[in-house]
Amino acid sequence: MPRLASLILAALLLAALPGSRLTAQETPESLLLKATEARREAQDLALRAAAAFDRRGGDHFVAGRIKESVADFDMAVKLDPKREPWHWRRGISYYYAGEFEKGKKQFEGYQTVDSSDVENATWRYLCMARLSGVAEASKAILKIGDDRRVPMRQIYDLYAGKLKPEDVLKAATAGKPPPPALNMRLFYAHLYLGLYYEAAGREKLARKHLYKAADDHRIGHYMWDVAHVHANILRAKEKKK
């Protein structure tokens, strides 16, 4: 932390000046030790504060307070820069805040730590679609490795322009999975179909799939919160019409 480092240096320089009076227990070495300990404590407090801001950022998002979510996630990353490439939730908050360029960069950063996540590629696509259209987003979609979750590969190929929406739903129900697995598959299928249609400007189909994801296929994951927030936004817009 630059300010703390400056204070440490100032204390050591002051101690070294002619006429500086140190107590019997104080030496330049003892002052350096104290300053180092203070630095470690300050860093620990910063990491704890980052975790607290991060938690509150997630709570803000779930409650539909998007701008507050962005502000807290930004502060968490500022206090603990190591969080930055991993922070896909901040990318999603950027998307809903309309900060599409920042969202795009966030998902590109996540690609450097996990190159096998189809969802990361789709959210970057969604940000790019807002900036330069779906054709360019599809053409420049991130290259993704082996995401074995069903139907993620089909979702990826849909966004890449290689499959049709019906192929995603067909893959989600294939093989007669047990009810919990089927519910999860259908949640992701409807969520990303809804987002896909919304990016293409097909609002009626977007609402159909996003409502189905949020209302009929609840799962215990942050992505269900995303679907729920999105559905609430859509319903609020419908009420205004």
N, C-alpha and C positions, 0 to 999 in steps of 0.2 A: 504494500500500500504506500504510494509515494509520500503522502503527508506524514505517516508514521516514520518512514525511513528518514525523512528530512529532520524530524524531531530528534531521532536517535543520533544522527550525525551532528546536529547542533549541540546536543548535550555533551557528546564526546569532544568536540572542538572547544566548548566552553571550559570543560575540565582540563584541557591541555594548555589553556592560555596562562601566561605568567600572572601570578597573583590570585589565580582561582583557588578558592579555599575548599578543600574536601574534608569531610569528617574522617575520624580515625578508621571508620569502617568502609569508607568510600575510596575507591581507586578507579582509574580508567577502566580496568578490567571488570571490576564489580559493577560499574555503571553499564558497561556493555552487556553483561550477563542479565541485568535487570531489564535493559531495553529489549534484548532478545526474547526474554520471557514475556514481556508485554506485547511484543509483536506476535508471538505464538498465540497468546490469549485473544488478541484482536482478530487474528485470522480465524480462530475457532468460533468466535462470536459471529463473524461475518458468514461463515458456513451455516451456522445455526439459523441466522436471520434469513439466509437464502432459502433454506428448507421451509421456513415459516411463510415467506412470501410465495414460494412455489405452491404450498398447500392452499393458501388463501386464493391464489390465482385460479386454481382448479375449482374451488368453491364458488368463486365469482362466476366462472363460466357456466357451471351447472345451474346457477340461479339466473342465468341470462344476462348478467352484467358484463358484457363483452369488453368494453373499454377498460373497466377496472381489472379484468382478467389479464389483458395485455400489459397494463402498467405493472402488475405484480410479477408476471412472468419476466418482463424486462428487468425488473429490479433483482429478481433471483439470479438471472444470468450475469448481471453487472457485479453482484456480490460474489458469485462463484462461476467464473467464465468457463470452467470445465463442463458445465451443464449445456452450453450452447448447442453443440452439434446434435445432442441427444433430444433436444426439446421439441419434439413433434407436436406436443399439445400447444405450445406457443404458436407454431405454424398454423394450426387450426384456428386459434383465436385471432391471429392476423387475418385469416380469410374472412371470418365473420365480421371483423372490424373494417373490412374493405381495404386493408393494407396488403394488396396482392403481391406487390414486388417483394416486400419483406417476407411474406409467406413463401413465395417461390424460393427465395434464398435460404430460408430455414429448412425447407425440405431438401434442397440441394446439399445443405450441411449434413442432414441426417443420412443422406446417401453415403457419406464418407465413413459412417460407423455401422451402417446396416444396409447392404446393397441387395438384400433379398426380401424386402418388404413391399408388396404390391400397393398397400395403402399409401405409403409415402409417395410412390409414383403417381397415384391417382390424385392426391391432394396437390401435388405440384402441377399436374395437368389442369386441375380446377382453377388454380391461381393463374396459370398461363392463359387459360380460356378467357378469363376476365380481362386479361391484358392485351391479348393478340388474337383471340378467336380459337375455336375448337380445332380447326384444321392445323394450325401451327402447333397447338398443344399436343395433338395426336402425333404429329410428325416428330416432335422433339421429346417425346415421352422418355423418361429415364429407363435405362436398361436394368432389368431386375433379374436376380438369380432365382433360386429354387424356393419359392414360397409354397409350401405343401398344403396350406389351408384351402379347403374347398368352400366356395368356388373362386378363389383368388386368381388363379391362372386365367380363367375365363373372363373375369372382370378386367384384368390387365389387357387381354386381347381385345375386349370390347373398346376400351379407351384408346387402344392402339389402332383401331379401325379394322381389325381382322375378324371380329365376330359380331353377331347380332344380339340384342338384349335377350331374346328368347333362349339363346344358348347358355346364358348365365343361369337362368331359372332351371333349365333342364339339368345342368351340372349340379345345381344345389340339391335336387331331389333324387339324383341317381344313386343306385345301390341300396335303396331302402334303409337309410341310416336310422338309428334309434331316435326317439323324440327330442332329447336334449341337443343332439348333434344336428338334427334337421332344423330345429329352431334357430340355432346359431348360424347355420348355413343360409337360411332364408333371411335372417336379419341382415347379414352382410350383403346378400344379393339385392334385397330391396333398398338398402341404404345407398349402395353405389349405383344402382339403376336410377334411383331418384336424383342423385347428384349429377349423374350423366345427362339425364333429360333436362334438368334445370340449366346446366351449362349450355345445352343446345337450344334453349329458349322454349322448350315444350313444357309449359308450366302445369298443365292438367295432369300429364303423366308423372311429372316430378312429384306433385302433391300425393298422387295415388301411392306411389312406392315409398315415399318418405313417411307418410302417415302409417303405412303398413309396417314399416320397420319399427317405428316408435311405439305403435299401439298394440301390435299383434305378436311381436317377436322380441320381447324384452330379454336382455342378457346382462350379466353382472360385469360390465366393462365400461370404461370411459366412453367408448364409441357409442354405446346406447345413449349416454348423456348427450352426446353430440346430436344424435338423431332426435332426441326429445327436444333439445333447444331449437333445432332447425324446424321441427314440426310446430313448435310454439310461435316461432317467427312467422311461418306461413299462415297460421290460423289468425294471428294478429293482423296480418295484411288483409286477409279475407274479410275480417270484421269491419275494416275501414272502408271497404268497397261498397 
